[in-house]
Amino acid sequence: MSQAAALFAQNPGDYQRYRPDYPAELFRWVAQQCRQHERVLDIACGSGQASEVWPTYFQQVLACDLSFASLQLSPEHSPVLYFQSPAEALPVSSHSVDLVSVAQGLHWFATPTFYQEVRRVLRPQGIFCAWSYGLPVCANAKVNAWLRSTHDQLLGPYWPAGREHVVNGYRDVPFPFAHRPAPALGISRYWLPSELLGYISSWSATAQYRQQQGDPLPQLAAQLEACWPQESPRLALDWPITLLLGSPDWPAT
């Protein structure tokens, strides 16, 4: 198990409870790019944050994750077929899926071995897509500065390798396929301080810090209370989304 996967497996419930959902227009646009809608494979699915949306657009949804603990949190009686598997060795028939998707996970395993598996399982003209969101921007300057300091300074040394791709918007993540420009996408939420702290608790760097230094959440809660404006129970947070979409069969541009 990779370092990142092991860290997320420590407390997958935080990821499920506190991570923001993805916008409906993301799934709709990706589905519109696909020629066929028989089968989709969602890799690094966690407890199904993205997987559970795909049945709206595809007849069959397969979803895998390396963490069995995360898979155990997937919804009961779901139409999605969940299974445990590494991204680099998929127990899926060759040329059998119309879309391979990865939500907030490509940066952990964007290797030649993984992309060879993508080529193997995709049908002709099949599509691969991956998306990610980085650090949110808060409408309040003091809270925004605290959030960035927590991410970069307190937790900075504890991020697993690969986080840099999220921070720079997947600018340098390996992507060997001809791609199609995606529309501007983002996530917007109005959160309480407790929700923002819960989100921070779901970070892999927080799990690593907790292992080595103890739980940072009490310290962070006190800091956040000091900078959160008393007149605003909730504050706006915005995450820009980077979406990569392409196909091994499209001509290079």
KEKOL-244999 format. One record per residue (C-alpha): residue number from 0; residue in three letters; x, y, z. Coordinates in Angstrom, 3 decimals, padded with zeros to 6 digits. Example, Ala and Ser with C-alpha at 12.3 -4.5 7.8 and 13.67 -1.06 7.14 Angstrom:
<site><i>0</i><aa>ALA</aa><x>012.300</x><y>-004.500</y><z>007.800</z></site>
<site><i>1</i><aa>SER</aa><x>013.670</x><y>-001.060</y><z>007.140</z></site>
END
This chain:
<site><i>0</i><aa>MET</aa><x>000.000</x><y>000.000</y><z>000.000</z></site>
<site><i>1</i><aa>SER</aa><x>001.312</x><y>003.454</y><z>-000.902</z></site>
<site><i>2</i><aa>GLN</aa><x>002.020</x><y>005.996</y><z>001.829</z></site>
<site><i>3</i><aa>ALA</aa><x>-000.954</x><y>008.111</y><z>000.808</z></site>
<site><i>4</i><aa>ALA</aa><x>-003.322</x><y>005.134</y><z>000.714</z></site>
<site><i>5</i><aa>ALA</aa><x>-002.151</x><y>004.002</y><z>004.140</z></site>
<site><i>6</i><aa>LEU</aa><x>-002.750</x><y>007.467</y><z>005.587</z></site>
<site><i>7</i><aa>PHE</aa><x>-006.260</x><y>007.756</y><z>004.163</z></site>
<site><i>8</i><aa>ALA</aa><x>-007.051</x><y>004.253</y><z>005.431</z></site>
<site><i>9</i><aa>GLN</aa><x>-006.408</x><y>005.374</y><z>009.016</z></site>
<site><i>10</i><aa>ASN</aa><x>-009.645</x><y>007.345</y><z>009.211</z></site>
<site><i>11</i><aa>PRO</aa><x>-011.691</x><y>007.020</y><z>006.015</z></site>
<site><i>12</i><aa>GLY</aa><x>-014.794</x><y>008.277</y><z>007.802</z></site>
<site><i>13</i><aa>ASP</aa><x>-013.380</x><y>011.809</y><z>007.918</z></site>
<site><i>14</i><aa>TYR</aa><x>-012.918</x><y>011.755</y><z>004.150</z></site>
<site><i>15</i><aa>GLN</aa><x>-016.486</x><y>010.596</y><z>003.643</z></site>
<site><i>16</i><aa>ARG</aa><x>-017.998</x><y>013.119</y><z>006.063</z></site>
<site><i>17</i><aa>TYR</aa><x>-016.023</x><y>016.242</y><z>005.334</z></site>
<site><i>18</i><aa>ARG</aa><x>-014.907</x><y>016.260</y><z>001.709</z></site>
<site><i>19</i><aa>PRO</aa><x>-017.074</x><y>018.429</y><z>-000.579</z></site>
<site><i>20</i><aa>ASP</aa><x>-019.138</x><y>016.801</y><z>-003.316</z></site>
<site><i>21</i><aa>TYR</aa><x>-018.303</x><y>017.371</y><z>-006.971</z></site>
<site><i>22</i><aa>PRO</aa><x>-020.520</x><y>019.581</y><z>-009.164</z></site>
<site><i>23</i><aa>ALA</aa><x>-023.161</x><y>017.917</y><z>-011.327</z></site>
<site><i>24</i><aa>GLU</aa><x>-021.960</x><y>019.755</y><z>-014.427</z></site>
<site><i>25</i><aa>LEU</aa><x>-018.611</x><y>017.928</y><z>-014.208</z></site>
<site><i>26</i><aa>PHE</aa><x>-020.229</x><y>014.508</y><z>-014.602</z></site>
<site><i>27</i><aa>ARG</aa><x>-022.632</x><y>015.761</y><z>-017.240</z></site>
<site><i>28</i><aa>TRP</aa><x>-019.866</x><y>017.237</y><z>-019.390</z></site>
<site><i>29</i><aa>VAL</aa><x>-017.641</x><y>014.158</y><z>-019.106</z></site>
<site><i>30</i><aa>ALA</aa><x>-020.534</x><y>011.862</y><z>-020.053</z></site>
<site><i>31</i><aa>GLN</aa><x>-021.257</x><y>014.022</y><z>-023.099</z></site>
<site><i>32</i><aa>GLN</aa><x>-017.732</x><y>013.369</y><z>-024.386</z></site>
<site><i>33</i><aa>CYS</aa><x>-018.237</x><y>009.581</y><z>-024.377</z></site>
<site><i>34</i><aa>ARG</aa><x>-019.421</x><y>007.764</y><z>-027.500</z></site>
<site><i>35</i><aa>GLN</aa><x>-020.932</x><y>004.906</y><z>-025.521</z></site>
<site><i>36</i><aa>HIS</aa><x>-022.345</x><y>004.734</y><z>-022.014</z></site>
<site><i>37</i><aa>GLU</aa><x>-022.337</x><y>001.048</y><z>-021.218</z></site>
<site><i>38</i><aa>ARG</aa><x>-019.611</x><y>000.811</y><z>-018.565</z></site>
<site><i>39</i><aa>VAL</aa><x>-017.445</x><y>003.164</y><z>-016.506</z></site>
<site><i>40</i><aa>LEU</aa><x>-014.593</x><y>002.283</y><z>-014.160</z></site>
<site><i>41</i><aa>ASP</aa><x>-013.941</x><y>004.686</y><z>-011.273</z></site>
<site><i>42</i><aa>ILE</aa><x>-010.452</x><y>004.203</y><z>-009.797</z></site>
<site><i>43</i><aa>ALA</aa><x>-009.361</x><y>005.270</y><z>-006.301</z></site>
<site><i>44</i><aa>CYS</aa><x>-013.048</x><y>005.581</y><z>-005.536</z></site>
<site><i>45</i><aa>GLY</aa><x>-012.810</x><y>005.845</y><z>-001.750</z></site>
<site><i>46</i><aa>SER</aa><x>-016.296</x><y>005.356</y><z>-000.352</z></site>
<site><i>47</i><aa>GLY</aa><x>-017.938</x><y>006.343</y><z>-003.626</z></site>
<site><i>48</i><aa>GLN</aa><x>-018.063</x><y>010.144</y><z>-003.719</z></site>
<site><i>49</i><aa>ALA</aa><x>-017.872</x><y>010.133</y><z>-007.527</z></site>
<site><i>50</i><aa>SER</aa><x>-018.846</x><y>006.519</y><z>-008.205</z></site>
<site><i>51</i><aa>GLU</aa><x>-022.382</x><y>006.992</y><z>-006.920</z></site>
<site><i>52</i><aa>VAL</aa><x>-023.078</x><y>009.693</y><z>-009.523</z></site>
<site><i>53</i><aa>TRP</aa><x>-022.069</x><y>007.652</y><z>-012.565</z></site>
<site><i>54</i><aa>PRO</aa><x>-025.192</x><y>005.385</y><z>-012.639</z></site>
<site><i>55</i><aa>THR</aa><x>-027.086</x><y>008.443</y><z>-013.870</z></site>
<site><i>56</i><aa>TYR</aa><x>-025.058</x><y>008.274</y><z>-017.080</z></site>
<site><i>57</i><aa>PHE</aa><x>-023.802</x><y>004.684</y><z>-017.488</z></site>
<site><i>58</i><aa>GLN</aa><x>-025.495</x><y>001.295</y><z>-017.501</z></site>
<site><i>59</i><aa>GLN</aa><x>-022.836</x><y>-000.333</y><z>-015.320</z></site>
<site><i>60</i><aa>VAL</aa><x>-020.442</x><y>001.273</y><z>-012.851</z></site>
<site><i>61</i><aa>LEU</aa><x>-017.325</x><y>-000.459</y><z>-011.533</z></site>
<site><i>62</i><aa>ALA</aa><x>-015.375</x><y>001.191</y><z>-008.726</z></site>
<site><i>63</i><aa>CYS</aa><x>-012.144</x><y>000.153</y><z>-007.031</z></site>
<site><i>64</i><aa>ASP</aa><x>-009.880</x><y>001.367</y><z>-004.268</z></site>
<site><i>65</i><aa>LEU</aa><x>-006.780</x><y>000.040</y><z>-002.563</z></site>
<site><i>66</i><aa>SER</aa><x>-008.259</x><y>000.715</y><z>000.887</z></site>
<site><i>67</i><aa>PHE</aa><x>-010.737</x><y>-001.896</y><z>002.089</z></site>
<site><i>68</i><aa>ALA</aa><x>-011.629</x><y>000.395</y><z>005.000</z></site>
<site><i>69</i><aa>SER</aa><x>-012.790</x><y>003.071</y><z>002.556</z></site>
<site><i>70</i><aa>LEU</aa><x>-014.776</x><y>000.580</y><z>000.485</z></site>
<site><i>71</i><aa>GLN</aa><x>-016.615</x><y>-000.583</y><z>003.598</z></site>
<site><i>72</i><aa>LEU</aa><x>-018.096</x><y>002.917</y><z>003.877</z></site>
<site><i>73</i><aa>SER</aa><x>-019.676</x><y>002.787</y><z>000.405</z></site>
<site><i>74</i><aa>PRO</aa><x>-023.500</x><y>002.892</y><z>000.370</z></site>
<site><i>75</i><aa>GLU</aa><x>-025.440</x><y>-000.302</y><z>000.948</z></site>
<site><i>76</i><aa>HIS</aa><x>-027.701</x><y>-001.564</y><z>-001.843</z></site>
<site><i>77</i><aa>SER</aa><x>-025.804</x><y>000.530</y><z>-004.371</z></site>
<site><i>78</i><aa>PRO</aa><x>-025.950</x><y>-000.223</y><z>-008.107</z></site>
<site><i>79</i><aa>VAL</aa><x>-022.172</x><y>000.329</y><z>-008.183</z></site>
<site><i>80</i><aa>LEU</aa><x>-019.959</x><y>-002.772</y><z>-008.115</z></site>
<site><i>81</i><aa>TYR</aa><x>-017.169</x><y>-002.016</y><z>-005.618</z></site>
<site><i>82</i><aa>PHE</aa><x>-013.985</x><y>-004.065</y><z>-005.348</z></site>
<site><i>83</i><aa>GLN</aa><x>-010.523</x><y>-003.779</y><z>-003.852</z></site>
<site><i>84</i><aa>SER</aa><x>-007.670</x><y>-003.346</y><z>-006.317</z></site>
<site><i>85</i><aa>PRO</aa><x>-004.533</x><y>-001.306</y><z>-006.933</z></site>
<site><i>86</i><aa>ALA</aa><x>-004.790</x><y>001.122</y><z>-009.813</z></site>
<site><i>87</i><aa>GLU</aa><x>-001.823</x><y>-000.466</y><z>-011.560</z></site>
<site><i>88</i><aa>ALA</aa><x>-003.229</x><y>-004.033</y><z>-011.766</z></site>
<site><i>89</i><aa>LEU</aa><x>-006.949</x><y>-003.957</y><z>-012.495</z></site>
<site><i>90</i><aa>PRO</aa><x>-008.999</x><y>-007.196</y><z>-012.512</z></site>
<site><i>91</i><aa>VAL</aa><x>-011.023</x><y>-005.864</y><z>-015.447</z></site>
<site><i>92</i><aa>SER</aa><x>-011.306</x><y>-007.367</y><z>-018.933</z></site>
<site><i>93</i><aa>SER</aa><x>-009.374</x><y>-005.738</y><z>-021.745</z></site>
<site><i>94</i><aa>HIS</aa><x>-011.266</x><y>-003.306</y><z>-023.977</z></site>
<site><i>95</i><aa>SER</aa><x>-014.373</x><y>-003.467</y><z>-021.784</z></site>
<site><i>96</i><aa>VAL</aa><x>-015.022</x><y>000.060</y><z>-020.465</z></site>
<site><i>97</i><aa>ASP</aa><x>-016.069</x><y>003.291</y><z>-022.146</z></site>
<site><i>98</i><aa>LEU</aa><x>-014.707</x><y>005.623</y><z>-019.475</z></site>
<site><i>99</i><aa>VAL</aa><x>-012.043</x><y>005.422</y><z>-016.789</z></site>
<site><i>100</i><aa>SER</aa><x>-012.347</x><y>008.133</y><z>-014.149</z></site>
<site><i>101</i><aa>VAL</aa><x>-010.157</x><y>009.164</y><z>-011.224</z></site>
<site><i>102</i><aa>ALA</aa><x>-011.407</x><y>011.750</y><z>-008.739</z></site>
<site><i>103</i><aa>GLN</aa><x>-008.797</x><y>013.401</y><z>-006.498</z></site>
<site><i>104</i><aa>GLY</aa><x>-006.343</x><y>010.521</y><z>-006.844</z></site>
<site><i>105</i><aa>LEU</aa><x>-004.318</x><y>010.541</y><z>-010.065</z></site>
<site><i>106</i><aa>HIS</aa><x>-001.410</x><y>012.368</y><z>-008.418</z></site>
<site><i>107</i><aa>TRP</aa><x>-000.720</x><y>009.304</y><z>-006.255</z></site>
<site><i>108</i><aa>PHE</aa><x>-000.189</x><y>006.836</y><z>-009.132</z></site>
<site><i>109</i><aa>ALA</aa><x>000.292</x><y>008.647</y><z>-012.474</z></site>
<site><i>110</i><aa>THR</aa><x>002.897</x><y>006.127</y><z>-013.654</z></site>
<site><i>111</i><aa>PRO</aa><x>003.571</x><y>004.419</y><z>-017.003</z></site>
<site><i>112</i><aa>THR</aa><x>002.294</x><y>001.153</y><z>-015.495</z></site>
<site><i>113</i><aa>PHE</aa><x>-001.016</x><y>002.744</y><z>-014.576</z></site>
<site><i>114</i><aa>TYR</aa><x>-001.484</x><y>004.339</y><z>-017.971</z></site>
<site><i>115</i><aa>GLN</aa><x>-000.763</x><y>001.022</y><z>-019.651</z></site>
<site><i>116</i><aa>GLU</aa><x>-003.638</x><y>-000.448</y><z>-017.643</z></site>
<site><i>117</i><aa>VAL</aa><x>-005.881</x><y>002.411</y><z>-018.762</z></site>
<site><i>118</i><aa>ARG</aa><x>-005.044</x><y>001.670</y><z>-022.391</z></site>
<site><i>119</i><aa>ARG</aa><x>-005.737</x><y>-002.022</y><z>-021.832</z></site>
<site><i>120</i><aa>VAL</aa><x>-009.197</x><y>-001.694</y><z>-020.287</z></site>
<site><i>121</i><aa>LEU</aa><x>-010.546</x><y>001.087</y><z>-022.524</z></site>
<site><i>122</i><aa>ARG</aa><x>-012.603</x><y>000.250</y><z>-025.578</z></site>
<site><i>123</i><aa>PRO</aa><x>-011.681</x><y>001.899</y><z>-028.892</z></site>
<site><i>124</i><aa>GLN</aa><x>-012.341</x><y>005.637</y><z>-028.595</z></site>
<site><i>125</i><aa>GLY</aa><x>-012.747</x><y>005.181</y><z>-024.849</z></site>
<site><i>126</i><aa>ILE</aa><x>-012.014</x><y>008.149</y><z>-022.610</z></site>
<site><i>127</i><aa>PHE</aa><x>-009.877</x><y>008.695</y><z>-019.538</z></site>
<site><i>128</i><aa>CYS</aa><x>-010.571</x><y>011.570</y><z>-017.187</z></site>
<site><i>129</i><aa>ALA</aa><x>-009.139</x><y>012.732</y><z>-013.879</z></site>
<site><i>130</i><aa>TRP</aa><x>-009.884</x><y>015.752</y><z>-011.762</z></site>
<site><i>131</i><aa>SER</aa><x>-008.569</x><y>017.422</y><z>-008.661</z></site>
<site><i>132</i><aa>TYR</aa><x>-009.177</x><y>020.382</y><z>-006.406</z></site>
<site><i>133</i><aa>GLY</aa><x>-006.516</x><y>022.068</y><z>-004.326</z></site>
<site><i>134</i><aa>LEU</aa><x>-006.608</x><y>024.375</y><z>-001.336</z></site>
<site><i>135</i><aa>PRO</aa><x>-009.852</x><y>026.356</y><z>-001.093</z></site>
<site><i>136</i><aa>VAL</aa><x>-009.911</x><y>030.127</y><z>-001.079</z></site>
<site><i>137</i><aa>CYS</aa><x>-011.850</x><y>031.658</y><z>001.805</z></site>
<site><i>138</i><aa>ALA</aa><x>-013.707</x><y>034.936</y><z>001.408</z></site>
<site><i>139</i><aa>ASN</aa><x>-012.312</x><y>036.145</y><z>004.742</z></site>
<site><i>140</i><aa>ALA</aa><x>-008.692</x><y>037.288</y><z>004.452</z></site>
<site><i>141</i><aa>LYS</aa><x>-007.679</x><y>036.279</y><z>007.997</z></site>
<site><i>142</i><aa>VAL</aa><x>-009.151</x><y>032.790</y><z>007.721</z></site>
<site><i>143</i><aa>ASN</aa><x>-007.674</x><y>032.410</y><z>004.255</z></site>
<site><i>144</i><aa>ALA</aa><x>-004.199</x><y>033.317</y><z>005.554</z></site>
<site><i>145</i><aa>TRP</aa><x>-004.585</x><y>030.876</y><z>008.455</z></site>
<site><i>146</i><aa>LEU</aa><x>-005.690</x><y>028.111</y><z>006.107</z></site>
<site><i>147</i><aa>ARG</aa><x>-002.710</x><y>028.630</y><z>003.816</z></site>
<site><i>148</i><aa>SER</aa><x>-000.305</x><y>028.757</y><z>006.760</z></site>
<site><i>149</i><aa>THR</aa><x>-001.731</x><y>025.500</y><z>008.120</z></site>
<site><i>150</i><aa>HIS</aa><x>-001.391</x><y>023.817</y><z>004.724</z></site>
<site><i>151</i><aa>ASP</aa><x>002.060</x><y>025.142</y><z>003.838</z></site>
<site><i>152</i><aa>GLN</aa><x>003.852</x><y>025.544</y><z>007.170</z></site>
<site><i>153</i><aa>LEU</aa><x>002.396</x><y>023.433</y><z>009.963</z></site>
<site><i>154</i><aa>LEU</aa><x>001.486</x><y>020.479</y><z>007.730</z></site>
<site><i>155</i><aa>GLY</aa><x>003.813</x><y>021.203</y><z>004.810</z></site>
<site><i>156</i><aa>PRO</aa><x>006.540</x><y>018.691</y><z>005.792</z></site>
<site><i>157</i><aa>TYR</aa><x>003.943</x><y>015.936</y><z>006.237</z></site>
<site><i>158</i><aa>TRP</aa><x>002.383</x><y>015.837</y><z>002.773</z></site>
<site><i>159</i><aa>PRO</aa><x>003.140</x><y>012.620</y><z>000.834</z></site>
<site><i>160</i><aa>ALA</aa><x>004.906</x><y>012.883</y><z>-002.516</z></site>
<site><i>161</i><aa>GLY</aa><x>002.387</x><y>013.779</y><z>-005.198</z></site>
<site><i>162</i><aa>ARG</aa><x>000.634</x><y>016.565</y><z>-003.321</z></site>
<site><i>163</i><aa>GLU</aa><x>002.621</x><y>019.083</y><z>-005.364</z></site>
<site><i>164</i><aa>HIS</aa><x>000.540</x><y>018.103</y><z>-008.407</z></site>
<site><i>165</i><aa>VAL</aa><x>-002.640</x><y>019.085</y><z>-006.572</z></site>
<site><i>166</i><aa>VAL</aa><x>-001.167</x><y>022.397</y><z>-005.453</z></site>
<site><i>167</i><aa>ASN</aa><x>-000.148</x><y>023.377</y><z>-008.988</z></site>
<site><i>168</i><aa>GLY</aa><x>-003.452</x><y>022.335</y><z>-010.541</z></site>
<site><i>169</i><aa>TYR</aa><x>-002.154</x><y>019.165</y><z>-012.232</z></site>
<site><i>170</i><aa>ARG</aa><x>000.045</x><y>021.356</y><z>-014.412</z></site>
<site><i>171</i><aa>ASP</aa><x>002.911</x><y>018.862</y><z>-014.284</z></site>
<site><i>172</i><aa>VAL</aa><x>001.107</x><y>015.579</y><z>-013.651</z></site>
<site><i>173</i><aa>PRO</aa><x>001.971</x><y>013.009</y><z>-016.354</z></site>
<site><i>174</i><aa>PHE</aa><x>-000.885</x><y>012.720</y><z>-018.877</z></site>
<site><i>175</i><aa>PRO</aa><x>000.112</x><y>010.814</y><z>-022.036</z></site>
<site><i>176</i><aa>PHE</aa><x>-003.134</x><y>011.149</y><z>-024.026</z></site>
<site><i>177</i><aa>ALA</aa><x>-004.379</x><y>013.751</y><z>-026.470</z></site>
<site><i>178</i><aa>HIS</aa><x>-006.733</x><y>015.861</y><z>-024.418</z></site>
<site><i>179</i><aa>ARG</aa><x>-009.788</x><y>018.051</y><z>-024.804</z></site>
<site><i>180</i><aa>PRO</aa><x>-010.120</x><y>021.424</y><z>-023.024</z></site>
<site><i>181</i><aa>ALA</aa><x>-012.574</x><y>021.291</y><z>-020.149</z></site>
<site><i>182</i><aa>PRO</aa><x>-014.994</x><y>023.991</y><z>-019.021</z></site>
<site><i>183</i><aa>ALA</aa><x>-014.286</x><y>026.071</y><z>-015.940</z></site>
<site><i>184</i><aa>LEU</aa><x>-015.459</x><y>024.129</y><z>-012.903</z></site>
<site><i>185</i><aa>GLY</aa><x>-015.399</x><y>024.689</y><z>-009.179</z></site>
<site><i>186</i><aa>ILE</aa><x>-016.884</x><y>023.840</y><z>-005.807</z></site>
<site><i>187</i><aa>SER</aa><x>-018.466</x><y>026.447</y><z>-003.527</z></site>
<site><i>188</i><aa>ARG</aa><x>-019.552</x><y>025.906</y><z>000.058</z></site>
<site><i>189</i><aa>TYR</aa><x>-020.615</x><y>028.007</y><z>003.062</z></site>
<site><i>190</i><aa>TRP</aa><x>-019.049</x><y>026.314</y><z>006.049</z></site>
<site><i>191</i><aa>LEU</aa><x>-019.037</x><y>026.532</y><z>009.791</z></site>
<site><i>192</i><aa>PRO</aa><x>-015.650</x><y>026.457</y><z>011.557</z></site>
<site><i>193</i><aa>SER</aa><x>-016.334</x><y>022.843</y><z>012.574</z></site>
<site><i>194</i><aa>GLU</aa><x>-016.806</x><y>021.846</y><z>008.934</z></site>
<site><i>195</i><aa>LEU</aa><x>-013.535</x><y>023.457</y><z>007.885</z></site>
<site><i>196</i><aa>LEU</aa><x>-011.721</x><y>021.690</y><z>010.731</z></site>
<site><i>197</i><aa>GLY</aa><x>-013.318</x><y>018.419</y><z>009.695</z></site>
<site><i>198</i><aa>TYR</aa><x>-012.087</x><y>018.952</y><z>006.156</z></site>
<site><i>199</i><aa>ILE</aa><x>-008.545</x><y>019.558</y><z>007.440</z></site>
<site><i>200</i><aa>SER</aa><x>-008.811</x><y>016.401</y><z>009.542</z></site>
<site><i>201</i><aa>SER</aa><x>-009.356</x><y>014.423</y><z>006.307</z></site>
<site><i>202</i><aa>TRP</aa><x>-006.011</x><y>015.505</y><z>004.798</z></site>
<site><i>203</i><aa>SER</aa><x>-003.293</x><y>012.888</y><z>004.435</z></site>
<site><i>204</i><aa>ALA</aa><x>-000.795</x><y>015.364</y><z>005.928</z></site>
<site><i>205</i><aa>THR</aa><x>-002.951</x><y>015.660</y><z>009.044</z></site>
<site><i>206</i><aa>ALA</aa><x>-002.881</x><y>011.885</y><z>009.472</z></site>
<site><i>207</i><aa>GLN</aa><x>000.899</x><y>011.888</y><z>009.070</z></site>
<site><i>208</i><aa>TYR</aa><x>001.289</x><y>014.739</y><z>011.574</z></site>
<site><i>209</i><aa>ARG</aa><x>-000.973</x><y>012.912</y><z>014.023</z></site>
<site><i>210</i><aa>GLN</aa><x>001.210</x><y>009.809</y><z>013.754</z></site>
<site><i>211</i><aa>GLN</aa><x>004.408</x><y>011.696</y><z>014.497</z></site>
<site><i>212</i><aa>GLN</aa><x>003.435</x><y>014.678</y><z>016.648</z></site>
<site><i>213</i><aa>GLY</aa><x>-000.032</x><y>014.043</y><z>018.050</z></site>
<site><i>214</i><aa>ASP</aa><x>-003.407</x><y>015.428</y><z>017.058</z></site>
<site><i>215</i><aa>PRO</aa><x>-003.110</x><y>019.003</y><z>015.681</z></site>
<site><i>216</i><aa>LEU</aa><x>-006.874</x><y>019.628</y><z>015.711</z></site>
<site><i>217</i><aa>PRO</aa><x>-007.164</x><y>021.168</y><z>019.228</z></site>
<site><i>218</i><aa>GLN</aa><x>-004.417</x><y>023.664</y><z>018.387</z></site>
<site><i>219</i><aa>LEU</aa><x>-005.966</x><y>024.410</y><z>014.997</z></site>
<site><i>220</i><aa>ALA</aa><x>-009.438</x><y>024.828</y><z>016.493</z></site>
<site><i>221</i><aa>ALA</aa><x>-008.151</x><y>027.481</y><z>018.902</z></site>
<site><i>222</i><aa>GLN</aa><x>-006.364</x><y>029.327</y><z>016.104</z></site>
<site><i>223</i><aa>LEU</aa><x>-009.408</x><y>029.225</y><z>013.846</z></site>
<site><i>224</i><aa>GLU</aa><x>-011.705</x><y>030.490</y><z>016.601</z></site>
<site><i>225</i><aa>ALA</aa><x>-009.383</x><y>033.466</y><z>017.105</z></site>
<site><i>226</i><aa>CYS</aa><x>-009.468</x><y>034.542</y><z>013.451</z></site>
<site><i>227</i><aa>TRP</aa><x>-013.051</x><y>033.600</y><z>012.523</z></site>
<site><i>228</i><aa>PRO</aa><x>-015.310</x><y>036.707</y><z>012.425</z></site>
<site><i>229</i><aa>GLN</aa><x>-017.910</x><y>036.557</y><z>015.213</z></site>
<site><i>230</i><aa>GLU</aa><x>-020.553</x><y>038.171</y><z>013.030</z></site>
<site><i>231</i><aa>SER</aa><x>-020.331</x><y>035.398</y><z>010.394</z></site>
<site><i>232</i><aa>PRO</aa><x>-021.314</x><y>031.877</y><z>011.517</z></site>
<site><i>233</i><aa>ARG</aa><x>-020.490</x><y>030.604</y><z>008.021</z></site>
<site><i>234</i><aa>LEU</aa><x>-017.920</x><y>031.685</y><z>005.461</z></site>
<site><i>235</i><aa>ALA</aa><x>-017.687</x><y>031.065</y><z>001.728</z></site>
<site><i>236</i><aa>LEU</aa><x>-014.987</x><y>028.720</y><z>000.442</z></site>
<site><i>237</i><aa>ASP</aa><x>-014.231</x><y>028.077</y><z>-003.207</z></site>
<site><i>238</i><aa>TRP</aa><x>-012.186</x><y>025.262</y><z>-004.720</z></site>
<site><i>239</i><aa>PRO</aa><x>-011.169</x><y>025.511</y><z>-008.400</z></site>
<site><i>240</i><aa>ILE</aa><x>-011.290</x><y>022.133</y><z>-010.130</z></site>
<site><i>241</i><aa>THR</aa><x>-008.751</x><y>020.954</y><z>-012.684</z></site>
<site><i>242</i><aa>LEU</aa><x>-010.215</x><y>018.380</y><z>-015.083</z></site>
<site><i>243</i><aa>LEU</aa><x>-008.065</x><y>016.415</y><z>-017.530</z></site>
<site><i>244</i><aa>LEU</aa><x>-009.851</x><y>014.419</y><z>-020.239</z></site>
<site><i>245</i><aa>GLY</aa><x>-008.419</x><y>012.550</y><z>-023.202</z></site>
<site><i>246</i><aa>SER</aa><x>-008.234</x><y>009.323</y><z>-025.146</z></site>
<site><i>247</i><aa>PRO</aa><x>-005.405</x><y>007.061</y><z>-026.339</z></site>
<site><i>248</i><aa>ASP</aa><x>-007.174</x><y>006.972</y><z>-029.719</z></site>
<site><i>249</i><aa>TRP</aa><x>-007.470</x><y>010.676</y><z>-030.340</z></site>
<site><i>250</i><aa>PRO</aa><x>-004.922</x><y>012.217</y><z>-032.710</z></site>
<site><i>251</i><aa>ALA</aa><x>-002.240</x><y>014.321</y><z>-031.085</z></site>
<site><i>252</i><aa>THR</aa><x>-002.908</x><y>018.054</y><z>-031.265</z></site>
END
